[in-house]
Amino acid sequence: MPEESASPSYSTIKETVAALMPELESELVELVRIPSIATEGFPSKPLFEAHDLIVSLLEKSGVTKIEKLEITGKTAPVIIATVPGPAGSPTVLMYSHYDVVPADDIELWDSPPFEPTRRDGAIYGRGTADSKANVIGMIGALRVFDGKPPVTVKLVIEGQEEFGSPFDNYPPEAPELFAADAMVIADVGSVRPGSPTLTVALRGSAQVIVELATLGADKHNGLYGGAAPDARLALIRALASLHDDNGDVAVDGLLREPWTGSSYTEDEFRTLAEIRDGLPLLGTGGIGERIWSGPAITVTGIDAPPVDGAVNAVASTARAVINLRVHPRQPATEAQAALVRHLEALRPFGLALTVTAGETGDGFAATEGGPAFDAALSALSQSWGEPAGLMAGGGSIPLVMALDTAVPTAEKLLFGATDGYANIHGPNERVLLDELEKAVVAKALFFQEYAHTFEGKK
């Protein structure tokens, strides 16, 4: 881009990104080929290969200040890079990750997961959408300005997001390293292709284990069934109390509110969730209220013998683990305590339950209406040519909460190149190249608009 174009127009940025796309696509393919899985049982070498490739791409983009952050414990290196902007410009921290989940169910993939394949305007492969396209999108935005953006950019790109990492809790220990005026968390995307969306909330999470023991050992149900207290039956009765007849959560003390932003239609949700024809959805209210601004309770594990080979016996013990998804603004420990109270108050068939509180993680609710928030909405709307909507995420991103604790004054913005149909963590994961291109344009426009807004408020 010519040096005299300090404030390129939207059309100039769009043309520049279009010219960059063949190279960005090639680099995305190269990155997706690397099976950078950061969990037990998989080799660590690919993680370092992905790290080194990203460093080389940053260097190619004119980034000279690149550091490797290594934290005590088994974790892949975190890339910390800084691209200085003009004197007095705001600082924007951009986050994403280069690790991926394993590609299970290989037979369900239409093409090998680590042999990225282009078809129907998309790149298919594990990690395309979650979240290597977002890494490439950040690099593309820097190239729009020849590595000299109108804001100071800090890049934080880690390699162990998917399975937990010491880095999840690190930012509050070194807040100066993450100091910024605004943060762009590029580990999300739009509600659907063609609909630009800013994610403004994430639900929290809490675990609870419930169990009971009623007999010294399992007993023959022909001899003892009907009078001996069956631990499994009692546990099932207790678990059934967690929802009403509509499928709504029936635990007092859990926050739920209507969702007024963008959301899936019921037909979209049925398609995405692969719900069998003719079956009802759980709960009442809008889809957004059920999956984002209200609680959800799932029994994620239960000790029980398999149907094949089952023995005719009264169960002497039973145990289940419950996952509670929490309204973004409700403290997870508060919600967990409400669930514990509910379970401890039950007496299924007169039996007391043993309830143990497990891990918790708070949700996140962004501050809306700040200069970075307004600049992001404008950038998304211009890039997609449609008014940007607001959505939430049902899953947690622990690092967002850690960054919010470390730098509470920074505006947190969540947007990226993926979309609700990308099938992240599933077979045939893909990213649409058109969405990636628009995301690069949006990031570049955001840099520019935020710099102007920030300057105007000085």
Disulfide bonds with the S-S distance in Angstrom:
none
